Every structure is written in C-alpha cells, then in structure tokens.
Amino acid sequence: MRQQIRKLLLSLLTIFFLGSLLTSVTWYKINSHVESHRQPLHKKNVRVFSERCENSSKIITDITKRYAQPWKRQKGNYQKFSSLLNSKCHGAENAIVTQNNTPLGSQIIYSGEPKRTIKVTPDWFSTFPKEHPFSKKKWDSCSVVGNGGILADSKCGEKINSAQFIIRCNIPPLDSELEKDVGKKTSLVTANPSIFIKKFSYLTKNYTRPFVESMRQFGDAMLLLPTFSFAYNTRVSRRAFNAIKDLNSPIRPVVFNPEYLRNLSLHWRSQRLKEARLSTGFMMVNLALELCNSVDLYGFWPFGVHPQDCRNLTNHYYDDVPPRHTFHSMPAEFDRLLKLHSQGILRIHLGDCESEKDVPAKRKKKKKH
C-alpha cells in the first residue's frame, strides 16, 4: 500500500514539474513576442503593420494594382506628352532666367504675387547666365529624386546614379551611409527658402560659410532658386548668390523663371489639377519630361505606409518625422504621375530597386528566306 502511495506521489510530482516547465516556456514565448513589439520603432527599419494602412487599404490596394502591371516604355505617348509640355510651358528654353529671356531693365512679375514686380537691375542681370544652361540636345535619361521615406532601404542608389541628368529637391543630405539608397550624383538641386530661413538663419553673416559647406556634396551642380516666386524670397536668394561667389563654391546658382511657373500652373489647371501651388517635385518631373528622353522617379510616395508591406514610413528618407499633410495636395499630383507611369511616359520606382525587373522588348522575328 505504501509503495503504491509513493508511486502516486512521484507521478503527481512529475506531472506538476512538467506542467510548471511547460507553463514557464509558454510564458517566455508570449513575453518575448510581446517585448519584440514593445521595442521602440525606428521609423526606417522596423516593419510594423499600421492602423493607417488598414484605414487606407482601399486606396493603397488600388494603387498597388495599377502599379503591379508590367511597365513598358511607350515612345509615342512620351513624345506626344513631351511636345505638349514644350508647346504650353517652354521649359527647355524658359525654365531658367537668362539674359536672353529676361532683358536688362525689364519687369519681372512674381509668380506667387502677380500684382508685384521687380525691375532687372545691372546687379541682378549680371547673375543671369547668357543662355539657358540646359543642353540643346535632350539627355537620354533623367532621374528625378524626391525625398520620401520610401527611399529608405530601397537600394536605388545605383539606378539613380546611372542616369545622365539627376535632379534632386530641396538640398537633401547625401551622406555616405545613404548612398546605396539615394545615390550620390547631382546635376540640378532645388532649394526652398524655408531651408535658408530655418537652417541657415536667413543666411546672415555667421551662417554663410555653413551654407556653402553644405553645398559641397553637390559639386558643380546647378542650384535652382525660387528668387522671384514671392518678394520675401528675393533678398535671401541674393545672399545665397553672394555667399557662393565670395567663398568660391563650384555650385552654380540659377533662378526659376516665374513665367515658366505660371505657364506650368495654367497648363495643369486646364487639366483639372487645381492646386494652390504645385509642389517642387511635380515641377521638376514636368521639366525633366521636356529635357530627357526617359524619366525615372524615385522617392515619390505621398502616404505614411509602404505599399508592399505596410510598414510605417517617415516624411523624408533622412529624418524620423512622421508624414503630415502639407500646403500641397500631393495625392492628386501622385495620381497624375501614376497615370503617366501607366501610359509608359515615365517610370515610378517603389520599393526595392534591386528586385525590379524590366520588361524585355519584343524581338522582331526574322523572315525566313
């Protein structure tokens, strides 16, 4: 009898021990899983399903379906669209203020303040190039690089660098650790006055050298300034010109022609894109479509989640600021860009560039003799 009781106790102890062990293992796994989701989110690397993605699933799904169609360049569509832009906007000849298109003594009308003008003085006239700085012959390929968070971990740097002409927006950082995603080469870079005001304190005396140093990463690229968009931009733009000249920077400052900006705005309004003001990125895409035979877009994605895995994205590839609604109606512009992508006029790159596959051109069958 005692032996049976002993066996029963041993069995109960064994069951209790195994049960405790199983419970501990289970709790460990649960806690490990929970803790993995409690880690602070690094906006660029951690892949997390977002509630915003659930809320935006319909539009994201629709875009993904449109984008998933194999892309093929449609030369006829491109030529028709490029010719239309050139006839309406004249970007190849007039996007930049030159001595040819803006004579000494003429009046410049501010694009954002049409009731305000400024006279072209000898001082300003001397800063304008004699002729437009773009090649009279179109470039074969152009990369237009936006600053969207979708560029992070995209591995698009090599493709971006492979273009003949590379346009960047709002003097973004091109640090070595970012090169694999965003490339290094630059042919033209834009600068919004907000950068001069916020980052370089209106380019006052103590900030001119840091500004010029920050331009070094762009080499001898053109620096496109909106000098005559609003009157308050004129003075700070002039300080940028002076700083670049005084400190012998190789970068070449040029001025956006307000006449071109007005023509571009009128054209897109006629196409029912009624923006308060077109975004810089959208302007650059339009200019590239006049200057280049093929145009590829990178970093253009106006949503807060990635289209492939719905991970959170930052506003820019170089910061941890969450996306926010801005002065520009980006989704409407993006819809137009997506239509141009679908028509084979330009190509939008989303996600990992190394995994993209080009659709091979159909080879003509040789006739048998």
C-alpha positions in Angstrom: 0.0 0.0 0.0 2.8 2.4 0.9 4.6 1.6 -2.3 1.5 2.4 -4.3 1.1 5.7 -2.5 4.8 6.5 -3.1 4.4 5.8 -6.9 1.3 8.0 -7.0 3.1 10.9 -5.3 6.1 10.5 -7.7 3.7 10.6 -10.6 1.9 13.7 -9.3 5.3 15.5 -8.7 6.4 14.6 -12.2 3.2 15.9 -13.7 3.5 19.1 -11.6 7.1 19.6 -12.6 6.3 19.1 -16.3 3.3 21.4 -16.1 5.3 24.1 -14.4 8.0 23.8 -17.1 5.5 23.9 -19.9 3.9 27.0 -18.3 7.2 28.7 -18.0 8.2 28.1 -21.6 4.8 29.3 -22.8 5.0 32.5 -20.8 8.6 33.1 -22.0 7.5 32.8 -25.6 4.5 35.1 -25.1 6.6 37.7 -23.2 9.3 37.5 -25.9 6.7 38.1 -28.6 5.1 41.0 -26.7 8.5 42.5 -25.9 9.5 42.4 -29.6 6.6 44.6 -30.3 7.4 46.9 -27.4 10.8 47.8 -28.9 11.0 51.5 -29.9 10.1 51.9 -33.5 13.0 53.0 -35.7 10.9 54.6 -38.4 13.2 53.4 -41.2 13.9 49.8 -40.4 11.3 48.2 -38.2 8.5 46.6 -40.3 5.2 47.2 -38.5 1.6 46.9 -39.7 0.0 50.2 -39.2 -3.6 51.1 -38.4 -3.3 53.8 -41.0 -2.7 51.1 -43.6 -5.9 49.4 -42.6 -7.7 52.7 -42.9 -6.1 53.4 -46.2 -6.2 49.9 -47.5 -8.6 50.6 -50.4 -6.6 53.4 -51.9 -3.3 51.5 -51.3 -4.7 48.4 -52.8 -6.0 50.3 -55.8 -2.6 51.9 -56.4 -0.8 48.6 -55.9 -3.0 47.0 -58.6 -2.3 49.8 -61.0 1.4 49.8 -60.3 1.7 46.0 -60.5 1.1 46.0 -64.2 4.4 45.3 -66.1 5.9 48.6 -67.1 6.9 49.2 -70.7 8.1 52.5 -72.2 5.6 53.9 -74.8 7.6 56.1 -77.0 4.7 57.5 -78.9 2.9 58.5 -75.7 6.1 60.1 -74.3 6.7 62.1 -77.5 3.1 63.4 -77.6 3.2 64.4 -73.9 6.6 66.0 -74.0 5.7 68.0 -77.1 2.5 69.2 -75.4 4.5 70.4 -72.4 7.0 72.2 -74.5 4.3 74.0 -76.5 2.5 75.1 -73.4 5.3 75.7 -70.9 8.5 76.1 -72.9 10.6 74.7 -70.1 13.6 73.8 -72.2 14.0 77.5 -73.2 12.4 79.4 -70.3 12.5 77.4 -67.1 15.6 79.3 -66.0 16.0 83.1 -66.0 18.7 84.1 -68.6 20.0 87.3 -70.1 18.3 86.3 -73.4 14.8 85.7 -72.0 14.9 88.4 -69.3 16.5 91.6 -70.7 18.2 94.4 -68.6 15.5 96.9 -67.4 12.6 94.5 -67.9 10.0 93.9 -65.2 9.7 90.5 -63.6 6.3 89.6 -62.3 6.4 87.4 -59.1 4.8 84.1 -59.8 3.2 83.9 -56.4 2.3 87.6 -56.2 1.1 88.6 -59.7 0.5 92.2 -58.6 4.1 92.6 -57.6 7.0 93.3 -59.9 10.8 93.8 -59.7 13.0 95.6 -62.2 16.0 93.8 -63.6 18.9 96.0 -62.5 22.5 95.6 -63.8 23.3 93.9 -60.5 20.7 91.2 -60.9 21.3 91.0 -64.7 25.0 90.1 -64.1 23.9 87.0 -62.1 21.9 85.5 -65.0 23.5 83.1 -67.5 23.7 84.4 -71.0 21.9 81.4 -72.5 19.8 78.6 -70.9 22.1 76.1 -69.2 20.4 73.0 -70.5 21.8 71.1 -73.4 20.2 71.9 -76.8 20.1 68.2 -77.3 17.9 66.1 -74.9 19.5 63.9 -72.4 18.9 60.2 -72.9 18.0 59.5 -69.3 17.0 61.5 -66.2 16.5 60.6 -62.5 14.1 62.8 -60.5 14.7 62.1 -56.9 12.1 63.1 -54.3 12.8 62.9 -50.6 10.0 60.5 -49.5 10.6 58.0 -46.7 10.0 55.2 -49.2 13.6 55.7 -50.4 15.0 54.3 -47.1 16.3 50.8 -47.6 15.3 51.0 -51.3 18.8 50.2 -52.7 18.0 52.6 -55.6 21.3 54.5 -55.4 23.0 52.7 -58.3 20.0 53.2 -60.6 19.7 56.8 -59.7 23.4 57.4 -60.4 23.2 55.7 -63.8 21.1 58.5 -65.4 22.8 61.2 -67.5 21.0 64.0 -65.7 19.9 63.8 -62.0 17.5 66.2 -60.3 17.1 66.5 -56.5 14.8 68.5 -54.4 15.4 70.9 -51.5 19.1 70.3 -50.9 18.7 66.9 -49.2 21.6 65.1 -47.4 23.7 62.7 -49.4 25.8 61.1 -46.7 27.9 58.1 -47.5 25.6 55.8 -45.4 22.6 56.9 -47.6 24.4 56.5 -50.9 23.2 52.9 -51.5 19.6 54.1 -51.3 19.7 57.6 -52.8 22.9 57.8 -54.9 25.5 60.5 -54.9 25.5 62.3 -58.3 23.6 65.5 -58.8 23.1 67.7 -61.9 20.5 70.1 -60.5 19.2 70.6 -57.0 16.4 72.9 -55.9 16.3 74.9 -52.6 13.2 76.2 -50.9 13.6 79.5 -49.0 12.4 77.7 -45.8 15.8 75.9 -45.7 17.7 79.2 -45.8 15.4 80.6 -43.1 15.2 77.7 -40.7 18.5 76.0 -41.1 20.7 78.9 -42.0 19.0 81.9 -40.2 18.3 83.9 -43.4 21.9 83.4 -44.5 23.1 86.1 -42.1 26.9 86.6 -41.7 27.6 83.7 -39.3 25.6 81.2 -41.5 27.0 81.8 -45.0 30.0 79.5 -44.6 28.0 76.6 -43.1 25.6 77.0 -46.0 28.4 76.9 -48.6 29.9 73.9 -46.9 26.6 72.1 -47.1 26.6 72.7 -50.8 29.9 70.8 -51.3 28.1 67.5 -51.6 26.5 68.6 -54.8 29.8 69.5 -56.6 29.3 71.8 -59.6 25.6 71.1 -59.9 23.1 73.9 -60.6 21.3 75.2 -57.6 17.8 76.3 -58.6 16.4 79.1 -56.5 12.8 80.4 -56.5 14.1 84.0 -56.3 11.0 85.6 -57.9 8.2 83.4 -56.6 7.5 85.7 -53.6 9.1 89.0 -52.7 10.4 87.8 -49.4 12.5 85.1 -51.3 14.4 87.7 -53.3 16.7 89.0 -50.5 17.7 85.6 -49.1 18.3 84.3 -52.6 20.6 87.2 -53.3 22.5 86.4 -50.1 22.9 82.8 -51.4 24.4 84.2 -54.7 26.8 86.4 -52.8 27.9 83.6 -50.4 28.6 81.2 -53.2 30.6 83.8 -55.1 32.6 85.1 -52.1 33.6 81.6 -50.9 34.3 80.3 -54.4 31.9 77.4 -54.3 31.7 75.4 -57.5 27.9 75.1 -57.3 26.1 77.2 -59.9 23.1 79.2 -58.7 20.3 79.8 -61.2 16.8 81.3 -60.9 13.5 79.7 -61.6 11.7 81.7 -64.2 8.3 82.9 -62.8 6.9 83.0 -66.4 7.6 79.3 -66.7 5.9 78.6 -63.3 2.8 80.5 -64.4 2.6 78.6 -67.7 3.0 75.3 -65.9 0.3 76.1 -63.4 -2.1 77.3 -66.1 -1.4 74.1 -68.1 -2.3 71.8 -65.2 -5.3 73.8 -64.2 -6.6 73.3 -67.7 -6.1 69.6 -67.0 -8.3 70.0 -63.8 -5.4 69.8 -61.4 -6.3 72.8 -59.4 -3.6 73.2 -56.8 -2.9 76.3 -54.6 0.6 75.8 -55.8 2.3 72.8 -57.5 4.9 71.0 -55.4 8.6 71.4 -56.3 8.9 67.7 -57.1 6.0 67.8 -59.5 7.5 70.9 -61.2 10.8 69.0 -61.6 9.1 66.0 -63.1 7.5 68.3 -65.7 10.8 69.9 -66.5 12.5 66.5 -66.9 9.9 65.4 -69.3 10.9 68.3 -71.6 14.7 67.8 -71.1 15.0 64.0 -71.2 14.1 61.1 -73.5 13.4 58.8 -70.5 12.4 59.8 -66.9 12.6 57.7 -63.8 11.1 58.9 -60.4 12.4 57.8 -57.0 11.2 58.8 -53.6 7.7 59.9 -54.8 5.1 58.3 -52.4 2.7 60.6 -50.5 1.4 58.0 -48.0 2.5 57.1 -44.5 2.8 53.4 -45.1 4.8 51.3 -47.6 2.7 49.9 -50.5 4.4 46.4 -50.3 4.4 45.6 -46.6 2.5 48.5 -44.9 5.4 49.4 -42.6 5.4 52.9 -41.2 7.3 55.5 -43.3 8.8 58.8 -42.3 8.1 62.1 -44.1 11.6 62.1 -45.6 14.2 59.3 -46.0 16.7 61.3 -43.8 14.6 62.0 -40.7 12.3 60.4 -38.2 9.4 62.9 -38.6 6.1 61.2 -39.4 4.3 62.1 -42.6 2.0 65.1 -42.4 -0.4 67.0 -44.6 1.2 70.0 -46.2 0.4 73.0 -48.3 0.5 70.8 -51.4 -2.2 68.3 -52.4 0.3 65.6 -53.1 -2.1 62.7 -53.6 -3.8 64.4 -56.5 -0.4 65.1 -58.1 0.7 61.5 -57.4 -2.4 60.2 -59.2 -1.4 62.2 -62.3 2.1 60.8 -62.0 0.8 57.2 -61.7 -1.3 57.8 -64.8 1.9 58.8 -66.7 3.6 55.7 -65.3 0.7 53.5 -66.6 0.9 55.2 -70.0 4.7 54.4 -70.3 5.6 58.1 -70.3 7.7 57.9 -67.2 8.5 55.3 -64.6 7.9 55.4 -60.9 10.1 53.2 -58.7 8.5 52.0 -55.4 10.3 49.6 -53.0 13.5 47.7 -53.6 15.2 48.7 -56.9 17.4 45.5 -56.9 14.3 43.3 -57.1 12.8 45.2 -60.0 12.7 43.5 -63.4 12.4 45.4 -66.7 10.0 44.0 -69.3 12.2 42.8 -72.2 11.5 44.4 -75.5 9.8 42.1 -78.1 12.3 41.0 -80.7 11.2 41.1 -84.3 11.1 37.6 -85.9 13.4 37.3 -88.8 11.7 36.4 -92.0 12.7 33.1 -93.5 14.0 33.3 -97.0 
